[in-house]
Amino acid sequence: MHRPTSIVVLTGAGISAESGVDTFRDKDGIWSKVDYRDVATPEGFARNPERVHEFYNQRRSGLASVMPNAAHLALARLERTFRGKFLLVTQNIDDLHERAGSQQPVHMHGELTKALCASCGSRHPWHGAMSRASRCPSCNEIGQLRPDVVWFGEMPYLMDEIDEALANCDLFVSIGTSGNVYPAAGFVEQARYAGAHTIELNLEPSEGHVLFEQAIHGRATEIVPEFVEHILAGR
Ligand code: APR
């Protein structure tokens, strides 16, 4: 493979699986236990906000007991060491990339550790439980806060920045995602259209595996560090 000059990495729940964070569509995944329409849609939130707050409160409090794994750390090393352009885009709402040392991962589906006020539109770091009694630190309104995460039917964040990076990259690497959810599942086609080399690193072939020129299958904590060393060695 030629020496890349501009890399875009997309990660999904599979990169956090070995840290003990549940994935969505694996056997026993989150969506096998909870109906996404109840907890990850604006309609579900309008119907029963406390149910939604509880769902995210559990996942937010779970962050305290998980650690970044070798795959998160390897991507942070790649970002620090690679001399070309590098952008990490994640579908994950956990904070493991940051805690591994990644500078500014693009959280296209938002972040568990942030609150968004429906009344004044402000965003705030939020590490504890959130409920309808929570007060917005900016406008002081009560009952207007929601987790700052992107629900089904909502527009992912920072799509202009992501599209721009995909149009100008020469290496696109997808890690730990099943390729079920758009627009992330379409990034590989945007990268290919820009002439980038496209690689999928995943436990098993994803829904979109045929779209990738190359695939490396295995556990992220094994295949990601190996892949990063390969890139950094310029081999
Ligand atoms: N190493 C590498 N890959 C793994 C591992 C592992 N240890 N464990 C699981 N995987 C792979 C699975 O094979 C699967 O292809 O990670 C992928 C996880 O897929 P999903 O559970 O569908 O998660 P993701 O692709 O991130 O979901 C995308 O859907 O529900 C929405 O907003 C949610 O961001 C999420 C989006």
Boltz pocket constraint, residues with backbone or C-beta under 6 A from the ligand:
constraints:
  - pocket:
      binder: B
      contacts: [[A, 11], [A, 12], [A, 13], [A, 14], [A, 15], [A, 17], [A, 18], [A, 23], [A, 24], [A, 25], [A, 26], [A, 29], [A, 91], [A, 92], [A, 109], [A, 150], [A, 175], [A, 176], [A, 177], [A, 178], [A, 179], [A, 180], [A, 181], [A, 201], [A, 202], [A, 203], [A, 204], [A, 205], [A, 206], [A, 218], [A, 219], [A, 220], [A, 221]]
      max_distance: 6.0
